[in-house]
Amino acid sequence: MKWWEDVVGSELEASDGSSVNAEEVLYDKVVVLYFSAKWCPPCKVLTPLLRNLYLDEVRRVKLPVEVVFVSSDTDKEEMRKYFEEEQPDWYAVPFDAEGADELLKRFEIDSVPALVAIGRDGKIVTTDGKREIVKKTGQSVCGVGGS
């Protein structure tokens, strides 16, 4: 079993709703799990910061990084709307409240937004990716200070 199958399963969802093979998009890449929700005010601050960082630094210089959205929304419709509007270049763990809860517990996340980075080898790089985004952008999010 590949490490990502143990974490996110074998299928991911693209922002257009189509199903994609996780191995095709995650193989040999750093994976950033982004725990977020449409109803979450701090997520509305962090999401554009992460999206801009992704577009400016990851896509522009073609870094081997993929962001995978893990929804804490209460229903699939809200998840889809948030995903399509705010995260069009990323993938998502298919909506399943139990699956998201399992990942929240696994990575000991008690609130959203949260970011967990996993290296190419499947080892956790950080469970405090939010702090890394704040340091990089100088913006304050959820009590994590900026400049």
C-alpha positions as CSV (number, residue, x, y, z in Angstrom):
1,M,0.0,0.0,0.0
2,K,1.3,3.5,-0.9
3,W,1.4,5.9,2.1
4,W,-1.2,8.2,0.6
5,E,-3.7,5.4,0.3
6,D,-3.4,4.9,4.1
7,V,-4.0,8.7,4.6
8,V,-6.4,9.9,1.9
9,G,-7.5,6.7,0.1
10,S,-6.9,5.8,-3.5
11,E,-9.3,8.3,-5.0
12,L,-9.4,12.1,-4.7
13,E,-11.9,14.6,-6.0
14,A,-11.0,17.4,-8.4
15,S,-12.7,20.8,-8.1
16,D,-15.0,20.0,-11.0
17,G,-16.3,17.0,-9.1
18,S,-14.5,14.4,-11.1
19,S,-12.7,11.5,-9.4
20,V,-8.9,11.2,-9.9
21,N,-6.5,8.5,-9.0
22,A,-4.5,9.6,-5.9
23,E,-1.3,8.0,-7.1
24,E,-1.4,10.0,-10.3
25,V,-1.5,13.3,-8.5
26,L,0.4,12.5,-5.3
27,Y,3.3,10.2,-6.4
28,D,6.7,11.6,-5.4
29,K,5.2,14.9,-4.1
30,V,5.0,16.6,-0.7
31,V,1.3,16.6,0.3
32,V,-0.3,19.4,2.3
33,L,-3.5,18.4,3.9
34,Y,-5.7,21.5,4.4
35,F,-8.3,21.0,7.0
36,S,-10.9,23.8,6.4
37,A,-14.6,24.6,6.1
38,K,-16.9,27.2,4.4
39,W,-18.5,28.1,7.8
40,C,-15.1,28.9,9.4
41,P,-14.2,32.6,9.5
42,P,-10.4,32.0,10.1
43,C,-10.4,29.7,7.1
44,K,-11.7,32.6,5.0
45,V,-8.4,34.4,6.0
46,L,-6.1,31.4,5.5
47,T,-7.5,30.0,2.3
48,P,-6.5,33.0,0.1
49,L,-3.1,33.1,1.7
50,L,-2.5,29.5,1.0
51,R,-3.9,29.7,-2.5
52,N,-1.7,32.7,-3.4
53,L,1.4,31.0,-1.9
54,Y,0.5,27.9,-3.9
55,L,0.1,29.8,-7.1
56,D,3.1,32.1,-6.6
57,E,5.6,29.6,-5.3
58,V,4.5,26.1,-6.0
59,R,2.9,26.3,-9.4
60,R,5.2,29.1,-10.8
61,V,8.5,27.2,-10.1
62,K,6.8,23.8,-10.4
63,L,7.6,22.5,-6.9
64,P,6.5,18.9,-6.3
65,V,3.7,19.8,-3.9
66,E,0.0,19.1,-3.9
67,V,-2.6,20.6,-1.5
68,V,-5.5,18.2,-0.6
69,F,-8.6,19.7,1.0
70,V,-10.1,17.9,3.9
71,S,-13.6,19.3,4.6
72,S,-15.1,19.9,8.0
73,D,-18.3,21.2,6.3
74,T,-21.5,19.7,7.5
75,D,-22.8,18.7,4.1
76,K,-21.5,17.9,0.7
77,E,-23.2,20.9,-1.1
78,E,-21.4,23.4,1.2
79,M,-18.1,21.5,0.7
80,R,-18.5,21.5,-3.1
81,K,-19.3,25.2,-3.2
82,Y,-16.3,26.2,-1.0
83,F,-14.0,23.9,-2.9
84,E,-15.1,25.2,-6.4
85,E,-15.0,28.9,-5.4
86,E,-11.9,29.0,-3.2
87,Q,-9.7,26.1,-4.1
88,P,-9.9,25.4,-7.8
89,D,-6.3,24.1,-8.3
90,W,-6.3,21.6,-5.5
91,Y,-7.8,18.1,-4.9
92,A,-10.0,17.0,-2.0
93,V,-10.6,13.9,0.0
94,P,-14.1,12.9,-1.1
95,F,-16.8,14.3,1.2
96,D,-17.4,11.9,4.1
97,A,-17.9,13.3,7.5
98,E,-16.5,10.1,9.1
99,G,-13.4,10.2,6.9
100,A,-12.7,13.8,7.8
101,D,-13.2,13.1,11.5
102,E,-10.8,10.2,11.3
103,L,-8.1,12.4,9.7
104,L,-8.7,15.1,12.3
105,K,-8.2,12.5,15.1
106,R,-5.2,10.9,13.4
107,F,-3.3,14.2,13.1
108,E,-4.6,15.4,16.5
109,I,-6.3,18.5,15.0
110,D,-8.8,20.2,17.4
111,S,-9.8,23.1,15.2
112,V,-9.8,24.4,11.6
113,P,-8.0,25.7,9.7
114,A,-5.1,23.4,10.0
115,L,-2.3,22.3,7.7
116,V,-0.3,19.0,7.8
117,A,2.6,18.6,5.5
118,I,3.7,15.1,4.6
119,G,7.0,14.4,2.8
120,R,7.5,12.3,-0.3
121,D,8.4,9.4,1.9
122,G,5.1,9.6,3.9
123,K,6.6,11.0,7.0
124,I,5.1,14.1,8.7
125,V,7.0,17.2,8.0
126,T,4.8,19.5,10.2
127,T,1.4,19.4,11.8
128,D,1.6,23.2,12.2
129,G,1.6,24.3,8.6
130,K,-0.7,27.3,9.6
131,R,2.3,28.8,11.5
132,E,4.5,28.3,8.4
133,I,2.0,30.2,6.2
134,V,1.8,33.0,8.8
135,K,5.6,33.3,8.9
136,K,5.8,33.2,5.1
137,T,3.1,35.8,4.5
138,G,3.3,37.9,7.6
139,Q,-0.4,37.7,8.1
140,S,-2.2,36.9,11.4
141,V,-4.6,33.9,11.4
142,C,-6.5,32.5,14.4
143,G,-4.3,34.0,17.0
144,V,-1.1,33.0,15.2
145,G,0.6,36.4,14.8
146,G,2.0,38.0,11.7
147,S,4.4,40.8,11.4
